[in-house]
Structures are given as C-alpha cells and as structure tokens.
Amino acid sequence: MQIEQYRHLVDRGGLIARLCLPDEKVQHLIDTRQLQSLRVAGEERFDSLDIDLLIDTYKTTASRRAQ
C-alpha cells in the first residue's frame, strides 16, 4: 500500500524538529541556499517538498561516501 504525501508549508520550528538540527544549522542551510524560505502573510515558511529533496540529497551523498 502506498501512502500519499501531501505538499505543505512548515514553519521554522517544524523544520528544526524535522531535521533534528539546531536553529544555527538551519540558518546555515538557508544562507547557503540549500533550503529556500518563503514569506506567506509576512511569516517565514518552508516547502515540505524542498525539505524532502534536501534529505534525499544528503542520503545520496552519504551512500556514495560509503562505497
């Protein structure tokens, strides 16, 4: 059975929790354009699809290093 994932917006607190990283590391990901924040009604949000792609990129890099 396939579970559908829905695209949604995440606030900074949700991003920090999802990546299990401190705010300083999250800010580094934004500053180095590994993640893009957007403003919705003046509030900072992150696209869940971008977060998934970032995780997949790190997983791919890790598997290449292991070989």
PQR file of N, CA, C, O and H, with PARSE charges and radii, in Angstrom:
ATOM      1  N   MET A   1       0.832  -1.177   0.000 -0.4000 1.5000
ATOM      2  CA  MET A   1       0.000   0.000   0.000 -0.0000 2.0000
ATOM      3  C   MET A   1       0.883   1.249   0.000  0.5500 1.7000
ATOM      4  O   MET A   1       1.812   1.357   0.800 -0.5500 1.4000
ATOM      5  N   GLN A   2       0.600   2.160  -0.870 -0.4000 1.5000
ATOM      6  CA  GLN A   2       1.384   3.383  -0.983 -0.0000 2.0000
ATOM      7  C   GLN A   2       0.707   4.497  -0.190  0.5500 1.7000
ATOM      8  O   GLN A   2      -0.501   4.709  -0.298 -0.5500 1.4000
ATOM      9  H   GLN A   2      -0.154   2.072  -1.520  0.4000 1.0000
ATOM     10  N   ILE A   3       1.489   5.191   0.591 -0.4000 1.5000
ATOM     11  CA  ILE A   3       0.984   6.319   1.355 -0.0000 2.0000
ATOM     12  C   ILE A   3       1.283   7.584   0.572  0.5500 1.7000
ATOM     13  O   ILE A   3       2.429   7.840   0.201 -0.5500 1.4000
ATOM     14  H   ILE A   3       2.470   5.019   0.679  0.4000 1.0000
ATOM     15  N   GLU A   4       0.251   8.371   0.324 -0.4000 1.5000
ATOM     16  CA  GLU A   4       0.453   9.622  -0.392 -0.0000 2.0000
ATOM     17  C   GLU A   4       0.971  10.684   0.567  0.5500 1.7000
ATOM     18  O   GLU A   4       0.482  10.820   1.689 -0.5500 1.4000
ATOM     19  H   GLU A   4      -0.679   8.163   0.626  0.4000 1.0000
ATOM     20  N   GLN A   5       1.952  11.421   0.114 -0.4000 1.5000
ATOM     21  CA  GLN A   5       2.457  12.527   0.904 -0.0000 2.0000
ATOM     22  C   GLN A   5       1.946  13.817   0.289  0.5500 1.7000
ATOM     23  O   GLN A   5       2.008  14.013  -0.925 -0.5500 1.4000
ATOM     24  H   GLN A   5       2.349  11.310  -0.797  0.4000 1.0000
ATOM     25  N   TYR A   6       1.450  14.674   1.131 -0.4000 1.5000
ATOM     26  CA  TYR A   6       0.909  15.935   0.659 -0.0000 2.0000
ATOM     27  C   TYR A   6       1.921  17.050   0.891  0.5500 1.7000
ATOM     28  O   TYR A   6       2.566  17.134   1.936 -0.5500 1.4000
ATOM     29  H   TYR A   6       1.399  14.514   2.117  0.4000 1.0000
ATOM     30  N   ARG A   7       2.031  17.881  -0.099 -0.4000 1.5000
ATOM     31  CA  ARG A   7       2.916  19.040  -0.015 -0.0000 2.0000
ATOM     32  C   ARG A   7       2.279  20.053   0.928  0.5500 1.7000
ATOM     33  O   ARG A   7       1.089  20.349   0.821 -0.5500 1.4000
ATOM     34  H   ARG A   7       1.507  17.813  -0.948  0.4000 1.0000
ATOM     35  N   HIS A   8       3.073  20.577   1.843 -0.4000 1.5000
ATOM     36  CA  HIS A   8       2.568  21.568   2.778 -0.0000 2.0000
ATOM     37  C   HIS A   8       3.698  22.497   3.207  0.5500 1.7000
ATOM     38  O   HIS A   8       4.871  22.249   2.929 -0.5500 1.4000
ATOM     39  H   HIS A   8       4.039  20.336   1.929  0.4000 1.0000
ATOM     40  N   LEU A   9       3.325  23.544   3.874 -0.4000 1.5000
ATOM     41  CA  LEU A   9       4.310  24.501   4.368 -0.0000 2.0000
ATOM     42  C   LEU A   9       4.607  24.212   5.833  0.5500 1.7000
ATOM     43  O   LEU A   9       3.734  23.813   6.604 -0.5500 1.4000
ATOM     44  H   LEU A   9       2.372  23.746   4.100  0.4000 1.0000
ATOM     45  N   VAL A  10       5.869  24.427   6.189 -0.4000 1.5000
ATOM     46  CA  VAL A  10       6.361  24.143   7.533 -0.0000 2.0000
ATOM     47  C   VAL A  10       6.985  25.417   8.083  0.5500 1.7000
ATOM     48  O   VAL A  10       7.695  26.119   7.363 -0.5500 1.4000
ATOM     49  H   VAL A  10       6.578  24.751   5.563  0.4000 1.0000
ATOM     50  N   ASP A  11       6.728  25.724   9.348 -0.4000 1.5000
ATOM     51  CA  ASP A  11       7.391  26.876   9.960 -0.0000 2.0000
ATOM     52  C   ASP A  11       8.782  26.465  10.439  0.5500 1.7000
ATOM     53  O   ASP A  11       9.142  25.289  10.380 -0.5500 1.4000
ATOM     54  H   ASP A  11       6.151  25.155   9.933  0.4000 1.0000
ATOM     55  N   ARG A  12       9.557  27.434  10.911 -0.4000 1.5000
ATOM     56  CA  ARG A  12      10.941  27.154  11.307 -0.0000 2.0000
ATOM     57  C   ARG A  12      11.000  26.106  12.421  0.5500 1.7000
ATOM     58  O   ARG A  12      11.868  25.233  12.403 -0.5500 1.4000
ATOM     59  H   ARG A  12       9.264  28.389  10.959  0.4000 1.0000
ATOM     60  N   GLY A  13      10.104  26.183  13.368 -0.4000 1.5000
ATOM     61  CA  GLY A  13      10.085  25.206  14.451 -0.0000 2.0000
ATOM     62  C   GLY A  13       9.858  23.793  13.935  0.5500 1.7000
ATOM     63  O   GLY A  13      10.490  22.844  14.400 -0.5500 1.4000
ATOM     64  H   GLY A  13       9.398  26.892  13.383  0.4000 1.0000
ATOM     65  N   GLY A  14       8.948  23.660  12.968 -0.4000 1.5000
ATOM     66  CA  GLY A  14       8.700  22.353  12.365 -0.0000 2.0000
ATOM     67  C   GLY A  14       9.896  21.855  11.577  0.5500 1.7000
ATOM     68  O   GLY A  14      10.193  20.660  11.574 -0.5500 1.4000
ATOM     69  H   GLY A  14       8.435  24.431  12.591  0.4000 1.0000
ATOM     70  N   LEU A  15      10.581  22.771  10.907 -0.4000 1.5000
ATOM     71  CA  LEU A  15      11.786  22.411  10.151 -0.0000 2.0000
ATOM     72  C   LEU A  15      12.891  21.939  11.088  0.5500 1.7000
ATOM     73  O   LEU A  15      13.547  20.932  10.824 -0.5500 1.4000
ATOM     74  H   LEU A  15      10.339  23.742  10.909  0.4000 1.0000
ATOM     75  N   ILE A  16      13.091  22.659  12.170 -0.4000 1.5000
ATOM     76  CA  ILE A  16      14.101  22.280  13.154 -0.0000 2.0000
ATOM     77  C   ILE A  16      13.796  20.891  13.709  0.5500 1.7000
ATOM     78  O   ILE A  16      14.693  20.059  13.847 -0.5500 1.4000
ATOM     79  H   ILE A  16      12.558  23.477  12.385  0.4000 1.0000
ATOM     80  N   ALA A  17      12.531  20.647  14.023 -0.4000 1.5000
ATOM     81  CA  ALA A  17      12.137  19.341  14.554 -0.0000 2.0000
ATOM     82  C   ALA A  17      12.315  18.243  13.508  0.5500 1.7000
ATOM     83  O   ALA A  17      12.782  17.149  13.824 -0.5500 1.4000
ATOM     84  H   ALA A  17      11.802  21.323  13.911  0.4000 1.0000
ATOM     85  N   ARG A  18      11.946  18.536  12.277 -0.4000 1.5000
ATOM     86  CA  ARG A  18      12.027  17.526  11.208 -0.0000 2.0000
ATOM     87  C   ARG A  18      13.466  17.125  10.914  0.5500 1.7000
ATOM     88  O   ARG A  18      13.750  15.948  10.691 -0.5500 1.4000
ATOM     89  H   ARG A  18      11.566  19.424  12.021  0.4000 1.0000
ATOM     90  N   LEU A  19      14.371  18.092  10.912 -0.4000 1.5000
ATOM     91  CA  LEU A  19      15.768  17.810  10.603 -0.0000 2.0000
ATOM     92  C   LEU A  19      16.599  17.473  11.845  0.5500 1.7000
ATOM     93  O   LEU A  19      17.747  17.043  11.729 -0.5500 1.4000
ATOM     94  H   LEU A  19      14.140  19.048  11.093  0.4000 1.0000
ATOM     95  N   CYS A  20      16.019  17.667  13.023 -0.4000 1.5000
ATOM     96  CA  CYS A  20      16.738  17.426  14.292 -0.0000 2.0000
ATOM     97  C   CYS A  20      18.040  18.215  14.325  0.5500 1.7000
ATOM     98  O   CYS A  20      19.096  17.692  14.684 -0.5500 1.4000
ATOM     99  H   CYS A  20      15.086  18.017  13.117  0.4000 1.0000
ATOM    100  N   LEU A  21      17.942  19.479  13.943 -0.4000 1.5000
ATOM    101  CA  LEU A  21      19.105  20.367  13.916 -0.0000 2.0000
ATOM    102  C   LEU A  21      18.807  21.617  14.726  0.5500 1.7000
ATOM    103  O   LEU A  21      17.653  22.033  14.829 -0.5500 1.4000
ATOM    104  H   LEU A  21      17.084  19.904  13.651  0.4000 1.0000
ATOM    105  N   PRO A  22      19.849  22.220  15.304 -0.5600 1.5000
ATOM    106  CA  PRO A  22      19.639  23.498  15.994  0.2800 2.0000
ATOM    107  C   PRO A  22      19.381  24.616  14.981  0.5500 1.7000
ATOM    108  O   PRO A  22      19.689  24.491  13.796 -0.5500 1.4000
ATOM    109  N   ASP A  23      18.815  25.694  15.476 -0.4000 1.5000
ATOM    110  CA  ASP A  23      18.473  26.826  14.620 -0.0000 2.0000
ATOM    111  C   ASP A  23      19.673  27.348  13.836  0.5500 1.7000
ATOM    112  O   ASP A  23      19.522  27.760  12.685 -0.5500 1.4000
ATOM    113  H   ASP A  23      18.564  25.796  16.439  0.4000 1.0000
ATOM    114  N   GLU A  24      20.850  27.338  14.434 -0.4000 1.5000
ATOM    115  CA  GLU A  24      22.042  27.854  13.747 -0.0000 2.0000
ATOM    116  C   GLU A  24      22.357  27.030  12.500  0.5500 1.7000
ATOM    117  O   GLU A  24      22.745  27.587  11.473 -0.5500 1.4000
ATOM    118  H   GLU A  24      20.972  27.003  15.369  0.4000 1.0000
ATOM    119  N   LYS A  25      22.196  25.724  12.581 -0.4000 1.5000
ATOM    120  CA  LYS A  25      22.455  24.853  11.416 -0.0000 2.0000
ATOM    121  C   LYS A  25      21.393  25.063  10.346  0.5500 1.7000
ATOM    122  O   LYS A  25      21.699  25.064   9.154 -0.5500 1.4000
ATOM    123  H   LYS A  25      21.881  25.272  13.415  0.4000 1.0000
ATOM    124  N   VAL A  26      20.151  25.242  10.771 -0.4000 1.5000
ATOM    125  CA  VAL A  26      19.073  25.518   9.817 -0.0000 2.0000
ATOM    126  C   VAL A  26      19.350  26.842   9.102  0.5500 1.7000
ATOM    127  O   VAL A  26      19.165  26.946   7.890 -0.5500 1.4000
ATOM    128  H   VAL A  26      19.903  25.242  11.740  0.4000 1.0000
ATOM    129  N   GLN A  27      19.789  27.840   9.847 -0.4000 1.5000
ATOM    130  CA  GLN A  27      20.106  29.128   9.229 -0.0000 2.0000
ATOM    131  C   GLN A  27      21.238  28.972   8.215  0.5500 1.7000
ATOM    132  O   GLN A  27      21.224  29.619   7.168 -0.5500 1.4000
ATOM    133  H   GLN A  27      19.940  27.755  10.832  0.4000 1.0000
ATOM    134  N   HIS A  28      22.209  28.125   8.515 -0.4000 1.5000
ATOM    135  CA  HIS A  28      23.303  27.869   7.580 -0.0000 2.0000
ATOM    136  C   HIS A  28      22.763  27.254   6.279  0.5500 1.7000
ATOM    137  O   HIS A  28      23.207  27.623   5.192 -0.5500 1.4000
ATOM    138  H   HIS A  28      22.220  27.599   9.365  0.4000 1.0000
ATOM    139  N   LEU A  29      21.816  26.328   6.384 -0.4000 1.5000
ATOM    140  CA  LEU A  29      21.212  25.723   5.186 -0.0000 2.0000
ATOM    141  C   LEU A  29      20.513  26.785   4.340  0.5500 1.7000
ATOM    142  O   LEU A  29      20.547  26.728   3.111 -0.5500 1.4000
ATOM    143  H   LEU A  29      21.455  26.028   7.268  0.4000 1.0000
ATOM    144  N   ILE A  30      19.889  27.741   4.995 -0.4000 1.5000
ATOM    145  CA  ILE A  30      19.214  28.833   4.281 -0.0000 2.0000
ATOM    146  C   ILE A  30      20.253  29.770   3.663  0.5500 1.7000
ATOM    147  O   ILE A  30      20.143  30.142   2.495 -0.5500 1.4000
ATOM    148  H   ILE A  30      19.862  27.788   5.994  0.4000 1.0000
ATOM    149  N   ASP A  31      21.257  30.146   4.451 -0.4000 1.5000
ATOM    150  CA  ASP A  31      22.289  31.077   3.966 -0.0000 2.0000
ATOM    151  C   ASP A  31      23.055  30.519   2.779  0.5500 1.7000
ATOM    152  O   ASP A  31      23.454  31.270   1.889 -0.5500 1.4000
ATOM    153  H   ASP A  31      21.346  29.844   5.400  0.4000 1.0000
ATOM    154  N   THR A  32      23.263  29.203   2.758 -0.4000 1.5000
ATOM    155  CA  THR A  32      23.999  28.573   1.656 -0.0000 2.0000
ATOM    156  C   THR A  32      23.065  28.102   0.544  0.5500 1.7000
ATOM    157  O   THR A  32      23.485  27.401  -0.377 -0.5500 1.4000
ATOM    158  H   THR A  32      22.938  28.593   3.481  0.4000 1.0000
ATOM    159  N   ARG A  33      21.810  28.490   0.636 -0.4000 1.5000
ATOM    160  CA  ARG A  33      20.772  28.213  -0.373 -0.0000 2.0000
ATOM    161  C   ARG A  33      20.517  26.718  -0.584  0.5500 1.7000
ATOM    162  O   ARG A  33      20.079  26.301  -1.656 -0.5500 1.4000
ATOM    163  H   ARG A  33      21.469  29.061   1.383  0.4000 1.0000
ATOM    164  N   GLN A  34      20.795  25.923   0.443 -0.4000 1.5000
ATOM    165  CA  GLN A  34      20.410  24.511   0.381 -0.0000 2.0000
ATOM    166  C   GLN A  34      18.915  24.377   0.643  0.5500 1.7000
ATOM    167  O   GLN A  34      18.287  23.406   0.222 -0.5500 1.4000
ATOM    168  H   GLN A  34      21.151  26.262   1.314  0.4000 1.0000
ATOM    169  N   LEU A  35      18.357  25.348   1.334 -0.4000 1.5000
ATOM    170  CA  LEU A  35      16.915  25.447   1.576 -0.0000 2.0000
ATOM    171  C   LEU A  35      16.483  26.873   1.299  0.5500 1.7000
ATOM    172  O   LEU A  35      17.212  27.825   1.581 -0.5500 1.4000
ATOM    173  H   LEU A  35      18.867  26.137   1.676  0.4000 1.0000
ATOM    174  N   GLN A  36      15.298  27.009   0.747 -0.4000 1.5000
ATOM    175  CA  GLN A  36      14.771  28.337   0.456 -0.0000 2.0000
ATOM    176  C   GLN A  36      13.558  28.587   1.338  0.5500 1.7000
ATOM    177  O   GLN A  36      12.634  27.776   1.399 -0.5500 1.4000
ATOM    178  H   GLN A  36      14.706  26.237   0.518  0.4000 1.0000
ATOM    179  N   SER A  37      13.581  29.718   2.014 -0.4000 1.5000
ATOM    180  CA  SER A  37      12.407  30.098   2.796 -0.0000 2.0000
ATOM    181  C   SER A  37      11.530  31.002   1.935  0.5500 1.7000
ATOM    182  O   SER A  37      12.009  31.635   0.994 -0.5500 1.4000
ATOM    183  H   SER A  37      14.332  30.376   1.965  0.4000 1.0000
ATOM    184  N   LEU A  38      10.266  31.052   2.262 -0.4000 1.5000
ATOM    185  CA  LEU A  38       9.368  31.961   1.581 -0.0000 2.0000
ATOM    186  C   LEU A  38       8.509  32.654   2.618  0.5500 1.7000
ATOM    187  O   LEU A  38       8.366  32.171   3.741 -0.5500 1.4000
ATOM    188  H   LEU A  38       9.877  30.538   3.026  0.4000 1.0000
ATOM    189  N   ARG A  39       7.955  33.754   2.249 -0.4000 1.5000
ATOM    190  CA  ARG A  39       7.114  34.531   3.156 -0.0000 2.0000
ATOM    191  C   ARG A  39       5.668  34.383   2.724  0.5500 1.7000
ATOM    192  O   ARG A  39       5.323  34.613   1.565 -0.5500 1.4000
ATOM    193  H   ARG A  39       8.072  34.146   1.337  0.4000 1.0000
ATOM    194  N   VAL A  40       4.832  33.998   3.669 -0.4000 1.5000
ATOM    195  CA  VAL A  40       3.391  33.910   3.455 -0.0000 2.0000
ATOM    196  C   VAL A  40       2.753  34.784   4.523  0.5500 1.7000
ATOM    197  O   VAL A  40       2.848  34.489   5.714 -0.5500 1.4000
ATOM    198  H   VAL A  40       5.112  33.811   4.610  0.4000 1.0000
ATOM    199  N   ALA A  41       2.107  35.851   4.099 -0.4000 1.5000
ATOM    200  CA  ALA A  41       1.491  36.814   5.017 -0.0000 2.0000
ATOM    201  C   ALA A  41       2.508  37.303   6.047  0.5500 1.7000
ATOM    202  O   ALA A  41       2.179  37.497   7.217 -0.5500 1.4000
ATOM    203  H   ALA A  41       2.029  36.091   3.131  0.4000 1.0000
ATOM    204  N   GLY A  42       3.754  37.501   5.594 -0.4000 1.5000
ATOM    205  CA  GLY A  42       4.806  38.016   6.450 -0.0000 2.0000
ATOM    206  C   GLY A  42       5.468  36.985   7.340  0.5500 1.7000
ATOM    207  O   GLY A  42       6.361  37.329   8.114 -0.5500 1.4000
ATOM    208  H   GLY A  42       4.021  37.344   4.643  0.4000 1.0000
ATOM    209  N   GLU A  43       5.056  35.730   7.253 -0.4000 1.5000
ATOM    210  CA  GLU A  43       5.610  34.666   8.095 -0.0000 2.0000
ATOM    211  C   GLU A  43       6.530  33.768   7.275  0.5500 1.7000
ATOM    212  O   GLU A  43       6.227  33.441   6.128 -0.5500 1.4000
ATOM    213  H   GLU A  43       4.331  35.450   6.624  0.4000 1.0000
ATOM    214  N   GLU A  44       7.660  33.370   7.868 -0.4000 1.5000
ATOM    215  CA  GLU A  44       8.620  32.501   7.192 -0.0000 2.0000
ATOM    216  C   GLU A  44       8.090  31.065   7.158  0.5500 1.7000
ATOM    217  O   GLU A  44       7.658  30.520   8.174 -0.5500 1.4000
ATOM    218  H   GLU A  44       7.907  33.636   8.800  0.4000 1.0000
ATOM    219  N   ARG A  45       8.134  30.469   5.968 -0.4000 1.5000
ATOM    220  CA  ARG A  45       7.681  29.091   5.801 -0.0000 2.0000
ATOM    221  C   ARG A  45       8.635  28.368   4.855  0.5500 1.7000
ATOM    222  O   ARG A  45       9.387  28.989   4.104 -0.5500 1.4000
ATOM    223  H   ARG A  45       8.484  30.912   5.143  0.4000 1.0000
ATOM    224  N   PHE A  46       8.585  27.021   4.915 -0.4000 1.5000
ATOM    225  CA  PHE A  46       9.420  26.171   4.078 -0.0000 2.0000
ATOM    226  C   PHE A  46       8.526  25.136   3.413  0.5500 1.7000
ATOM    227  O   PHE A  46       7.596  24.617   4.030 -0.5500 1.4000
ATOM    228  H   PHE A  46       7.975  26.516   5.525  0.4000 1.0000
ATOM    229  N   ASP A  47       8.813  24.844   2.165 -0.4000 1.5000
ATOM    230  CA  ASP A  47       8.053  23.873   1.390 -0.0000 2.0000
ATOM    231  C   ASP A  47       8.481  22.459   1.794  0.5500 1.7000
ATOM    232  O   ASP A  47       9.671  22.144   1.778 -0.5500 1.4000
ATOM    233  H   ASP A  47       9.569  25.266   1.664  0.4000 1.0000
ATOM    234  N   SER A  48       7.519  21.609   2.154 -0.4000 1.5000
ATOM    235  CA  SER A  48       7.846  20.251   2.576 -0.0000 2.0000
ATOM    236  C   SER A  48       8.541  19.465   1.468  0.5500 1.7000
ATOM    237  O   SER A  48       9.355  18.588   1.756 -0.5500 1.4000
ATOM    238  H   SER A  48       6.552  21.865   2.166  0.4000 1.0000
ATOM    239  N   LEU A  49       8.235  19.763   0.218 -0.4000 1.5000
ATOM    240  CA  LEU A  49       8.892  19.094  -0.903 -0.0000 2.0000
ATOM    241  C   LEU A  49      10.385  19.432  -0.925  0.5500 1.7000
ATOM    242  O   LEU A  49      11.218  18.558  -1.162 -0.5500 1.4000
ATOM    243  H   LEU A  49       7.574  20.476  -0.016  0.4000 1.0000
ATOM    244  N   ASP A  50      10.717  20.695  -0.677 -0.4000 1.5000
ATOM    245  CA  ASP A  50      12.128  21.104  -0.626 -0.0000 2.0000
ATOM    246  C   ASP A  50      12.860  20.387   0.515  0.5500 1.7000
ATOM    247  O   ASP A  50      14.018  19.998   0.364 -0.5500 1.4000
ATOM    248  H   ASP A  50      10.040  21.405  -0.484  0.4000 1.0000
ATOM    249  N   ILE A  51      12.190  20.218   1.640 -0.4000 1.5000
ATOM    250  CA  ILE A  51      12.793  19.520   2.778 -0.0000 2.0000
ATOM    251  C   ILE A  51      13.065  18.062   2.409  0.5500 1.7000
ATOM    252  O   ILE A  51      14.139  17.533   2.696 -0.5500 1.4000
ATOM    253  H   ILE A  51      11.250  20.534   1.762  0.4000 1.0000
ATOM    254  N   ASP A  52      12.087  17.419   1.774 -0.4000 1.5000
ATOM    255  CA  ASP A  52      12.266  16.024   1.342 -0.0000 2.0000
ATOM    256  C   ASP A  52      13.419  15.898   0.357  0.5500 1.7000
ATOM    257  O   ASP A  52      14.206  14.955   0.439 -0.5500 1.4000
ATOM    258  H   ASP A  52      11.215  17.849   1.541  0.4000 1.0000
ATOM    259  N   LEU A  53      13.523  16.846  -0.578 -0.4000 1.5000
ATOM    260  CA  LEU A  53      14.609  16.806  -1.556 -0.0000 2.0000
ATOM    261  C   LEU A  53      15.968  17.003  -0.885  0.5500 1.7000
ATOM    262  O   LEU A  53      16.948  16.364  -1.268 -0.5500 1.4000
ATOM    263  H   LEU A  53      12.884  17.611  -0.645  0.4000 1.0000
ATOM    264  N   LEU A  54      16.030  17.873   0.103 -0.4000 1.5000
ATOM    265  CA  LEU A  54      17.279  18.076   0.845 -0.0000 2.0000
ATOM    266  C   LEU A  54      17.691  16.783   1.546  0.5500 1.7000
ATOM    267  O   LEU A  54      18.857  16.392   1.494 -0.5500 1.4000
ATOM    268  H   LEU A  54      15.234  18.392   0.414  0.4000 1.0000
ATOM    269  N   ILE A  55      16.745  16.126   2.195 -0.4000 1.5000
ATOM    270  CA  ILE A  55      17.031  14.867   2.876 -0.0000 2.0000
ATOM    271  C   ILE A  55      17.507  13.822   1.881  0.5500 1.7000
ATOM    272  O   ILE A  55      18.483  13.120   2.142 -0.5500 1.4000
ATOM    273  H   ILE A  55      15.797  16.444   2.237  0.4000 1.0000
ATOM    274  N   ASP A  56      16.832  13.712   0.747 -0.4000 1.5000
ATOM    275  CA  ASP A  56      17.238  12.741  -0.283 -0.0000 2.0000
ATOM    276  C   ASP A  56      18.640  13.032  -0.807  0.5500 1.7000
ATOM    277  O   ASP A  56      19.409  12.106  -1.064 -0.5500 1.4000
ATOM    278  H   ASP A  56      16.039  14.282   0.535  0.4000 1.0000
ATOM    279  N   THR A  57      18.977  14.300  -0.967 -0.4000 1.5000
ATOM    280  CA  THR A  57      20.312  14.686  -1.432 -0.0000 2.0000
ATOM    281  C   THR A  57      21.375  14.248  -0.432  0.5500 1.7000
ATOM    282  O   THR A  57      22.412  13.706  -0.816 -0.5500 1.4000
ATOM    283  H   THR A  57      18.352  15.053  -0.758  0.4000 1.0000
ATOM    284  N   TYR A  58      21.116  14.482   0.845 -0.4000 1.5000
ATOM    285  CA  TYR A  58      22.079  14.065   1.871 -0.0000 2.0000
ATOM    286  C   TYR A  58      22.195  12.544   1.933  0.5500 1.7000
ATOM    287  O   TYR A  58      23.287  12.018   2.145 -0.5500 1.4000
ATOM    288  H   TYR A  58      20.274  14.921   1.157  0.4000 1.0000
ATOM    289  N   LYS A  59      21.078  11.829   1.749 -0.4000 1.5000
ATOM    290  CA  LYS A  59      21.121  10.371   1.747 -0.0000 2.0000
ATOM    291  C   LYS A  59      21.938   9.844   0.572  0.5500 1.7000
ATOM    292  O   LYS A  59      22.719   8.906   0.730 -0.5500 1.4000
ATOM    293  H   LYS A  59      20.190  12.256   1.577  0.4000 1.0000
ATOM    294  N   THR A  60      21.762  10.442  -0.602 -0.4000 1.5000
ATOM    295  CA  THR A  60      22.513  10.034  -1.782 -0.0000 2.0000
ATOM    296  C   THR A  60      23.998  10.283  -1.583  0.5500 1.7000
ATOM    297  O   THR A  60      24.828   9.438  -1.917 -0.5500 1.4000
ATOM    298  H   THR A  60      21.127  11.205  -0.730  0.4000 1.0000
ATOM    299  N   THR A  61      24.329  11.447  -1.039 -0.4000 1.5000
ATOM    300  CA  THR A  61      25.734  11.764  -0.772 -0.0000 2.0000
ATOM    301  C   THR A  61      26.331  10.774   0.225  0.5500 1.7000
ATOM    302  O   THR A  61      27.458  10.314   0.039 -0.5500 1.4000
ATOM    303  H   THR A  61      23.655  12.134  -0.768  0.4000 1.0000
ATOM    304  N   ALA A  62      25.603  10.449   1.260 -0.4000 1.5000
ATOM    305  CA  ALA A  62      26.091   9.511   2.277 -0.0000 2.0000
ATOM    306  C   ALA A  62      26.319   8.129   1.687  0.5500 1.7000
ATOM    307  O   ALA A  62      27.301   7.469   2.026 -0.5500 1.4000
ATOM    308  H   ALA A  62      24.687  10.822   1.411  0.4000 1.0000
ATOM    309  N   SER A  63      25.421   7.678   0.803 -0.4000 1.5000
ATOM    310  CA  SER A  63      25.593   6.344   0.219 -0.0000 2.0000
ATOM    311  C   SER A  63      26.783   6.301  -0.738  0.5500 1.7000
ATOM    312  O   SER A  63      27.435   5.265  -0.866 -0.5500 1.4000
ATOM    313  H   SER A  63      24.624   8.215   0.528  0.4000 1.0000
ATOM    314  N   ARG A  64      27.070   7.414  -1.410 -0.4000 1.5000
ATOM    315  CA  ARG A  64      28.242   7.464  -2.291 -0.0000 2.0000
ATOM    316  C   ARG A  64      29.543   7.390  -1.485  0.5500 1.7000
ATOM    317  O   ARG A  64      30.513   6.762  -1.911 -0.5500 1.4000
ATOM    318  H   ARG A  64      26.540   8.255  -1.306  0.4000 1.0000
ATOM    319  N   ARG A  65      29.550   8.033  -0.325 -0.4000 1.5000
ATOM    320  CA  ARG A  65      30.742   8.021   0.517 -0.0000 2.0000
ATOM    321  C   ARG A  65      30.994   6.624   1.080  0.5500 1.7000
ATOM    322  O   ARG A  65      32.144   6.247   1.306 -0.5500 1.4000
ATOM    323  H   ARG A  65      28.762   8.543   0.021  0.4000 1.0000
ATOM    324  N   ALA A  66      29.940   5.861   1.307 -0.4000 1.5000
ATOM    325  CA  ALA A  66      30.058   4.537   1.911 -0.0000 2.0000
ATOM    326  C   ALA A  66      30.634   3.515   0.931  0.5500 1.7000
ATOM    327  O   ALA A  66      31.120   2.461   1.342 -0.5500 1.4000
ATOM    328  H   ALA A  66      29.005   6.167   1.123  0.4000 1.0000
ATOM    329  N   GLN A  67      30.580   3.825  -0.352 -0.4000 1.5000
ATOM    330  CA  GLN A  67      31.037   2.847  -1.364 -0.0000 2.0000
ATOM    331  C   GLN A  67      32.511   2.854  -1.538  0.5500 1.7000
ATOM    332  O   GLN A  67      33.040   2.092  -2.348 -0.5500 1.4000
ATOM    333  H   GLN A  67      30.185   4.681  -0.686  0.4000 1.0000
TER
END
